[in-house]
Amino acid sequence: MDESTLVIQYYPGKDRCNSSGSISSVKSKYKTNNRKILRKDNHVPFIIYKNDEGLEPYKKVVKWYEDYNQTIEKLFFPLHYNCSSFVIIKSNGAYFSYKGAYSNNQLFTVLGSDELLNK
């Protein structure tokens, strides 16, 4: 059995919160996060989008995956939460989702917290 922990950063589509910003801010948020996540044993990062409106300038900064059939949206983010959200899914099925704007520090605090991830 694979013991990987999935770390999904989710872009819900263009909104007032995420419709501006520089390539360097996107690079900081996603590319830096991916590098840090990959340094953790058995952690696999994904950056998933609902629709790619507003992503055109950032498509070459990181690899984006489309949420085909809105699987991630239906399971974890049924409402449009502004900016972006994340969900961490452990191999045993336990997960933690954060809905709406988050900082890199919040993401890594959850990743480092066994208490939050074992609920």
N, C-alpha and C positions, 0 to 999 in steps of 0.2 A: 504494500500500500504506500502511495506517495504521501509524504509528510509535509508537503509544501503549504505555506500560508499565502493566500492570494491577497494582494493589496490593490484594490480597484479605486482609482480616482475617476470620478464621474462628472462629465460635462453635460448639463441638462439641455443645452441649447442657448442661443443668444438671449441675454437679458441685460438690464441696466448695469448690473454689477460686473459682468464679464465681457461687456462689449467694447471696452477700451483697455488699454494697456500696451506696453511695449513688448517686443519680442524678447527682450532681456528679462522682463518680469515673468513671462510664460516659461522661458528657459530656466529661470530660477526655481519656479514652483514645481514644474514637472520633471525636467531633465535632472536637476539636482536631487529631487526626491527619488527618482528611479535609481540613480547611482547609489544613494544611501540605502535604499531598500534592498538592492542586490547584494550589498555588503553583509546583510544579515543572513545567517544560515537558513536555507529553505524558504526564503521569501521571494515571491514572484510578483512584480509590479505590472499592472495594466492601466492604460489610460483609455477610457471608453467614453464615447459621445453618443447622445441621443440623436442629434442631427448636427451636421457640420456647418450650419450657418454661423458665421463669425469666426470660424477656425482657419479660413484660407491663409492668412499671413503666418500661421503657426504650424501648418501641416509638416513643414520640413524640420521643425525644431525637435519634435519627438514623434514616436510612432503612435498613432491613434487607431483605435479599433471601434468599429461601429457596433452599437447595441442592436444587432439584428433581432427582429421580433420584439424589441423592447423588454427582453428578459430581465436585465439588471434593473431597469426602471420598475417593472411590475413587482419584482421581488423586494426591492429595497427603497426605491424612491418614487412612490406612486404619485406624488405631487411634484410640481416644479419647485425645487428648493434653489433659491438664488445663488449665483456664482458657480459653485461646484460642490460636490460632496465626496465622501469616501466610505468604503466598506472594507473591512478586513475579515477574511473568512479562513478559519483554521481547518486543517484536514479532518478534524473530528466533527465538523459542522457548526461549531460555535462561531458566532460572528458579532461584530460591533459595527454599527453604521453611524456616521456623523452626517447630519442633513443640513446643508447650507454652507455658507462661507466658513472656511477654516484656514488656519495658518499652518505652515510647515511644522512648527513646534507642536501644535495640537495633534497632528498626524503621528509624529514620532513619540509623543507622550503615550498615546494609545498603543502603538506598536511595542513600547517598552513596558507596558503594564499587563502583567499576567492576570491581575484581578479583573480588569475590564474585559480582557479577551476570553476569560473562562466562565462568563455568565451564561 
